[in-house]
Structure formats: C-alpha cells, structure tokens
Amino acid sequence: MSSNTVAQFAVELKMPANVLLEQLRSAGVELKSVDDDVTDADKTRLLDSLRRAHGGSEGKKITLTRRQTSEIRQADGSGRSRTIQVEVRKKRVFVKRDPSELASDANKTAAADTDVLPESPVASVDEPDTTVQNIGVQTPAAAVDSAPEAEASVAADSHVEAAGSPVAPADEAAHTTAVDASDTPAESAASEAVGEAAAPATVSAASDQSEAPIDAEPVVQEPVADAEPELTEVKPAQKRKGKADVKTAAQPVQASAPSKAVTDAVDLGRDKARRASEAEAAALREMLSRPRKVLKAPEPDPAALSGTLHKPAGAKAAVKKDAKPGVAGAGVKKTIKASEVSSSWTDDNARKKPAQKGDAATPSRDGWRAPGGKGGKGGNRGGRNRNAQPERQEQQAVEFIARDVHVPETITVADLAHKMSVKAAEVIKHLMKLGQMVTINQVLDQETAMIVVEELGHVAIAAKLDDPEAFLDLNEGEQAEVESLPRAPVVTVMGHVDHGKTSLLDYIRRTKVASGEAGGITQHIGAYNVKTNRGMVTFLDTPGHEAFTAMRARGAKATDIVILVVAADDGVMPQTKEAIHHAKAAGVPLVVAINKIDKPGANSDRVKQELVAEEVVPEEYGGDVPFVPVSAKTGEGIEALLENVLLQAEMLELKAAVDAPAKGIVIEARLDKGRGPVATILVQSGTLSRGDVVLAGASFGRVRAMLNENGKPINSAGPSIPVEIQGLTEVPAAGDELISLADERKAREIALFRQGKFRDVKLARQQAAKLESMFDGAGEGVQTLELIVKTDVQGSQEALVSSLVKLSTEEVRVRVVHAAVGGISESDINLAIASNAVVIGFNVRAEQSAKKLAEHNGIDLRYYNIIYDAVDDVRNAMSGMLAPEKKEEVIGMVEIREVYTISRIGSIAGCMVTDGVVRRDSQVRLLRDNVVHWSGWLESLRRFKDDVKEVKSGFDCGITLKGNNDIQIGDQLEIFEIKEVARTLSS
Ligand SMILES: Nc1nc2c(ncn2[C@@H]2O[C@H](COP(=O)(O)OP(=O)(O)OP(=O)(O)O)[C@@H](O)[C@H]2O)c(=O)[nH]1
C-alpha cells in the first residue's frame, strides 16, 4: 500500500514529485532526490508538519458549492427596520485521499486525524470511500469571537466566503460554522467535528494556490420578488459554535516556504487577522446599527477587495472593512460589496431594482409563505420570521399606494388581490386574521371583500348591485369603439280587448315572414321578424300593455315603437287609454292602427277624435302620431302600417353594435320537459352565438342550442333578432337582461350571488316608490311626483286628478301617469313600478294579485274616501321635498359690563343677560353702538366658576367668544339661533 519512493508517492498523490520532495524536506525528512525511499514514518512526519503548519490537503479535490439565503434586519432610530437579504455562496473543497493514507492515519489519535472524518457529511454523501478533508473555509470576519449583535454576525456571514485554502485549518471550518446560521445541523455537526479535530493532513499546499481563491462572493442582494423572503434574524446563537475560535487563522502556505517560516508567518498573520477582524466587526456593527442614516457607499478598497490568502497585506488595519481575519490572506475575494449594502439600507425607495424585485413594501415581499420555503436550507427560523412580521407591515406603509377598489357582489381572492395589486397571499393572510381560512380561488362576498380592502388600507367601493359591468371589467370605451349599425325596430302591439291585436299580428306573420315559411307557424316564440320592402321589423308577440309594462317594471325596455290598435267600429276604450298611458310613460312613440275598417260600422274619424282627446294627435291634425286604417281580416293597409312603423324607426335612428358580446332581454321563458329551461331572447346589441356563456338575471349557462322564430337551429343572432335558447340552468324571468360573458365561472358566481341577493335587491327597490321617500336625496331642478289614480266613478276621478295636478308648483310637478275608473290591477302596479309612481285608490281597492305585486315591489298604495284627504297627503308629501327654510330667531340680549383679560384664555366678558336667554350653543352677534361688529359663536358660558348651559334674563354671566377677543365694556351681544322651518307648499 505504501509507495517506496518520493516519485511514486507523488504519483499517488497526483502532485509534482519535486513539490512533494520539498514538503518532505520541510517536514524534516532528509531526502536527496525524488528517487529516495519514503517510509511510513516519513509520511507521518510530513503529515504532522503540515498539520502544524495549518493543515491542508492535496490530492483529488471535491468542490462543493452551496448557496444560502438569509435575511437580516436593521433597526433604525425610528423603530423601523429594514430587511436585507443576504446570499452567501460557499464553496468547500474536499480532498480525496489515498486509502493507504487513511489506514495509516487511522492509527493516529483522533485529535490528530482529520483525514478520517466520518462525521463529514460530504464524505459520506459524495465520496463515501474516500477520506475527505474539509479545507473549504468560510471566513467570518465578524464571527469573531462573539459579536454581540446579531446584525454583526449576519454581516459577517454575508461577508464571506473564504476560499478554501489548501492549508486552511479545521478550526476555521468550525469557525465558519459559527457564523453560518443557515448551516444544516448535519453540516454544522460536521464542521464542528472538523473544528475539534486536529489539523488535517495535507500533502502539499503548493498546487492549491491556484485553487485557493475560490469563488466566495457573498452577494448582498435585494430581496427578490419570487424568493421567499426570509426574515429570520440571525441570532448570536451562532456564537455558540463560534467559540471554536480562530486560533489557527490561516496563513497561506506557499509551497516553497520553509515550514518554520510558515509557522511564524502563520502566527503573525493570525494576530493581524484577529485584529483586522475585530476592527471589521466593529465597523460592521457600527454600520448596521446606524439608525436610518444614509450611508454613502464607501468605495471598497480595491486592495482589500483583492486581498487573498496569499497576500495577507490586505489585512492591514487601514482596510478594516475588508480585512478577512479568519482567513487572513486565504485567497479570499472581497466578499462584501459595501456599496450595495449601504445603499440598500439607506435608499431602498429610491432604487428601482428593489421595488421590482420584491420591495418589502409590496406584498410580494411580505414573507407570507413559510420561511425557508424556497431556499430550504436557508437558516432562517420560522419563529423569527414571525417576529419580523410587523416590520414588514411597516415597510408596506412606507410605499403604500391607496387605491379605489371597486368590489362587486362577489369576487375571488385572486381577483381581489389583483385589484389591489397585492399578492393573493396577502389577502389570505388578512382573511386568516379575520378568522376565515380561504383559498386563492375562493369567492368572497362583497362585504368580506370590502373589509379586506379596507384592512389593507385601500378604499373599498361597493360596485352597484346587479351591475354586471362591475364583474365584467368591461371598458365602456371598448364598447363604444365597436361600430354601431342600424337595427330593426322592435314593435309591440297594444289595444283594447277584441280590437284585433292578435289578428293583426297573425296576419303580418302569416303574410310577411320569410316566404316558404308562411303558414308553417309551428314554432311560436313570442317574437318574430318581418321583412318588408323598407327593411326588417321585429314584433313582440305578446299583445297588450300588461306584458309591455310588466317588462318595463323589471327595468327592461324592449320596445321601440308601439302599434296602438283601435277598432274602427268600437273606438277608444278603457284599455286603449291605458295603453296610451303606458306607452307615454315609457316614452315610446305610437303608431295607431285603426282596425276593422272592413266592417260596416267602421268610423275612423270618430276614432281619431277620441284619440285626440287622449292627446294622441294624428299627423293630419298637426300631431306627430301616424294613423293607418287597416284590416287584419283583409290585410288592407297592413303594408302602409309597416311602412309607417319603419318611418318612425328611421326617425329614432335605432342602432346597435353587431360585433360585440351579446346583450339582450328575456321575452319569455319556461321549463320545457325535455329541453329544460328555454328562454326567448331578443338580442338588443352584439351577437349571440351558440356556445356563448350567458347570464340572464339569476340564471346562467352556455347556449347549447339556438332556434329562430320558426324553430330552425341557427348559430348566431344579431341585434333585434329574437331567438329561443337552451342551456340555462334556471328559468329566467321575462324582462331579465341577458348578457354574454367570457367566463363561465364568473357567470355562475354572479348568478348564484344574485339568487342569494335577490331579497336585498328587492328591498333596495322597495325604497324607490314610497311617497315619503319620493324626493329623498333629490337633486336640484323641478321634481315630479308621479301618480296613478284609480277611482270608483268618472266624476271622482276627474275631481281628484284636477285637484292633484293643481298642487304642482315651480319646484314640484304633479303628474298623473294614469287615471282610470276601476279597481287597482296588476297592470296598474306594473305601471307604478315602471314609472316610480304612487298609486292612489279612491273608493276602490287593489286586486289580490296587484296588492301582492305592490307589496313585493314596495309600491306605495294608498286608499282614500275623501278627496281632500288624498290632496292633503299628496301636498304633505310634496312639502317634504322642499328644502327647509332657515329662520333666525333672536333669543336674548346680553350687555358686556366688565372685560377681564387673561393671557391664557383671552378676553372674558362679564355680562348681564338683559333679555331672553343666552345658551351655550347659541350664535352671537357683537353689536357696538348698534352696529354689528362681529358675528360668531360663544366659546364658553359661565356663572361664577361653573360652565352652564344657559343663563336667563336678569342674571350675570361670564362669556368668551370663539375667536374674538375684541370686546369692550358697553358692547352688546345679540344671541340668536338658526331654526330650520319645514316648508309647505303654500308657503
Ligand atoms: N272584420 C274584421 N274582424 C276582425 C279584424 N281584426 C280582428 N277581427 C276579429 O275580432 C275578433 C278579436 O280579434 P283578436 O285578434 O282576438 O283581438 P285581440 O285584440 O287580440 O283580443 P284579445 O286577445 O282578447 O285582447 C276576432 O274575432 C277577429 O276575427 C278585422 O280587421 N276585421
């Protein structure tokens, strides 16, 4: 096992023979040439010599590098602290030694035998069969004995990576451990073991020179956004290991240096190194503890930076900061970039890089995730991390930007975080604080979300209930950019019973729907398209104003034009009038179809006159309503009717975007046994396509199938096209708005939320139509009180309506939307909902269904049997909206008889209340020679030394005036109060 000659031994060691020869000679082995024999004793001697000199190694090296990240905190004077992330890169070099050597060394004392390092984790992991010597040393300058502050230790840690000097003693390895808070226990143990062990046997240091300055650049870096912020404070606990002191501070052993000289140099170097390290530690401590001072980055001394193990000159006292005591001259590259350190501590905010990388002020830096979650080995301890929490929050405050966050009815944690520009973890954390364990995809309700928003210091704004835009993040501008194209008018047919509405619609449908489909009315979907020579017309196939108003009552405006059908043989009837009122209330233009002109008793002129009485004036009489005589039976005049409708439409300039997400309205919906929920949709803008995700009221779904009015499957439908869709999860209500969304999940959330919030929405609506609240919060300008009047007889109707209308003033206008004889119907209530009107029933009552509808929608339904009561009530309600008048009332007079001036208080008036009363909270006017000198408020009112609330006539008192010391004897104080007087209409 042993080599016989130096040359052979050198080969074994894989090193130049002459170098080995020299080392042997240095060790005191008398050899002449490389051909001389080397005995085991010689080898032991060489080993001892080298060990004495420092230890070291030669042979096959294994270099292990390790990177670890830790964070340190620096407290400043204001109690704030900053976090600095320190990355330390370590490189350790291990030497694979000859098994024979191992064997021989095994006989040595344990203390002397550093070759056998069974504890060495590297030995067992990487090279289990080889002897490994840890010569890689991390040099902790400040590890130095016992740097009292954690910062110092950390700084030291951040400092350093002492390159593995070939002769770096095991002590140093131990020392490294001392400052290395992030060492894994195994490593620490190993290092400690090394520390306890005697110097390692090194064959030659010469060849190590090239390797000595291994890359040991600790990078003091700014926190990286995606890096797990580890705020663990490095505590002096490390010092425990640090006790393994630096006795054997490394002195590089030049291959050529004689061993004695080397030893001396080592001692000298060690002393220097110790001094330097102490100085450096002190400097670092000072720097770290300097409170929030702008530390100008000192230009690192190049000499010091480049100091190596072999150039210990760098350890001069002058180069305090950069001295590497532990490794004095141990081929150490400068490890701390002082400029970076100082700048990062002093001017975080000014630097862009830190902000990008994960500024502590941003949530990404908050270290929410478990410490060491990323680095794993990062020596940061969870507990410390927790300690560091407040600090992060404080930092957050430093660069905090409060945002207005619009919170919709529901929002996911991720979306909410996105809106606030924080990490979802931040939101989750705050929710945890509030006792809610949530996941990133969890949906929060508006209330909770708003609390979190406020917690995070932003301004939470509740997005409007039922406002889909709030969820869609739709940019109105984007919408506006889409070109709007002319669209077909949507027409509803209204009129009295049996006047021929259905007949008219049927005729049109039968004759005007696309050829080939005429007569094949198999599918009836409540709306259809008609082609005329002038263009398309869409008919809503639910005649009567009830459906029309019911839809309006839900806030939907589906109709562009109303065809009012009046039978020429019957004339204007109650429902004709109702229809007129409903159309007018909706502001929808009318086209009158005088029907049944084929009948013998038809009298168009009478119809016209009756309609004029209802303020529906034909064009020929100077009005703006087209009148078209038609016959639904013969088809006469139908073409002209459609033409007039289209003319009217042209005037309305109806347009809609085509190339946009669809918006529409549910015309009717039902649950089909086989097909599930089926809804007839009138697309109002955009294009609805098969496969679209839609939200309709509180239901949502994907359009699985789409049929046109004839029951034919189609793939898409543009504006004014009625279609029947399948695929909704629930049956929506007629009048519900339909929108297509990009995200099904969002649609589901909104729908579900609406289902839950339905009650709230209803409640909100209920506030709308109360007589008392009618004018609450009303803005400026003329206000209108809408009324629906139903009476028992025509006479009372006229009397009541005229009395009510007469109540109108310049500020409040009374408008009777609809007045009729008869009980209060559902239709009346719907009109009231749509018009935000109050319903007055005079000697009539509401139908049961109407009553329920009114209750559900919060419609104010009032019954009277005396006209004056009704008028009084309405007058009072109108008074409520008049701004109260402010009246000033003089309540007392006070005479100033003495004036005391107290420097701390000012002028105090010694007064006598000559009239009325003076109250503490009164306003006051200072009169001097009956001229108003000053006006303001009392500051204090006293009798003797007591504060009193009021002093009555005939008593004296002390008064000070708020902000006025200019008082004189003889002045008078006029005490007055401003009273708000409710105004009445007569006032
Ligand atoms: N002679 C004649 N009869 C008509 C005409 N239009 C409708 N009718 C008849 O009038 C009656 C009522 O017609 P509908 O179309 O049902 O009237 P409506 O307005 O829809 O009635 P409701 O659905 O009850 O409101 C039917 O018997 C029709 O045949 C017409 O132009 N000429």
The ligand as an SDF file (V2000), in Angstrom:
LIG
                    3D

 32 34  0  0  0  0  0  0  0  0999 V2000
 -113.9040   42.0860  -39.6470 N   0  0  0  0  0  0  0  0  0  0  0  0
 -112.8050   42.1090  -39.0100 C   0  0  0  0  0  0  0  0  0  0  0  0
 -112.6860   41.3940  -37.8970 N   0  0  0  0  0  0  0  0  0  0  0  0
 -111.5370   41.4340  -37.2410 C   0  0  0  0  0  0  0  0  0  0  0  0
 -110.4440   42.1940  -37.6830 C   0  0  0  0  0  0  0  0  0  0  0  0
 -109.4490   42.0380  -36.8080 N   0  0  0  0  0  0  0  0  0  0  0  0
 -109.8710   41.2170  -35.8620 C   0  0  0  0  0  0  0  0  0  0  0  0
 -111.1400   40.8240  -36.1010 N   0  0  0  0  0  0  0  0  0  0  0  0
 -111.9200   39.9440  -35.2740 C   0  0  0  0  0  0  0  0  0  0  0  0
 -112.0300   40.4870  -33.9840 O   0  0  0  0  0  0  0  0  0  0  0  0
 -112.0420   39.4730  -33.0270 C   0  0  0  0  0  0  0  0  0  0  0  0
 -110.9750   39.7430  -31.9930 C   0  0  0  0  0  0  0  0  0  0  0  0
 -109.7920   39.7060  -32.5770 O   0  0  0  0  0  0  0  0  0  0  0  0
 -108.4630   39.4240  -31.7740 P   0  0  0  0  0  0  0  0  0  0  0  0
 -107.3660   39.4820  -32.7300 O   0  0  0  0  0  0  0  0  0  0  0  0
 -108.6270   38.2090  -30.9740 O   0  0  0  0  0  0  0  0  0  0  0  0
 -108.4550   40.6540  -30.8540 O   0  0  0  0  0  0  0  0  0  0  0  0
 -107.4540   40.8840  -29.6490 P   0  0  0  0  0  0  0  0  0  0  0  0
 -107.2820   42.3430  -29.5110 O   0  0  0  0  0  0  0  0  0  0  0  0
 -106.2380   40.1030  -29.8840 O   0  0  0  0  0  0  0  0  0  0  0  0
 -108.2870   40.3320  -28.4670 O   0  0  0  0  0  0  0  0  0  0  0  0
 -107.7030   39.8730  -27.0550 P   0  0  0  0  0  0  0  0  0  0  0  0
 -106.6350   38.8740  -27.3400 O   0  0  0  0  0  0  0  0  0  0  0  0
 -108.8940   39.3280  -26.3800 O   0  0  0  0  0  0  0  0  0  0  0  0
 -107.1710   41.1020  -26.4290 O   0  0  0  0  0  0  0  0  0  0  0  0
 -111.7970   38.1830  -33.7840 C   0  0  0  0  0  0  0  0  0  0  0  0
 -112.9970   37.5030  -33.9210 O   0  0  0  0  0  0  0  0  0  0  0  0
 -111.2910   38.6180  -35.1070 C   0  0  0  0  0  0  0  0  0  0  0  0
 -111.6920   37.7560  -36.1210 O   0  0  0  0  0  0  0  0  0  0  0  0
 -110.6130   42.9490  -38.8600 C   0  0  0  0  0  0  0  0  0  0  0  0
 -109.7570   43.6800  -39.3290 O   0  0  0  0  0  0  0  0  0  0  0  0
 -111.8080   42.8830  -39.4840 N   0  0  0  0  0  0  0  0  0  0  0  0
  1  2  1  0
  2  3  2  0
  2 32  1  0
  3  4  1  0
  4  5  2  0
  4  8  1  0
  5  6  1  0
  5 30  1  0
  6  7  2  0
  7  8  1  0
  8  9  1  0
  9 10  1  0
  9 28  1  0
 10 11  1  0
 11 12  1  0
 11 26  1  0
 12 13  1  0
 13 14  1  0
 14 15  2  0
 14 16  1  0
 14 17  1  0
 17 18  1  0
 18 19  2  0
 18 20  1  0
 18 21  1  0
 21 22  1  0
 22 23  2  0
 22 24  1  0
 22 25  1  0
 26 27  1  0
 26 28  1  0
 28 29  1  0
 30 31  2  0
 30 32  1  0
M  END
$$$$
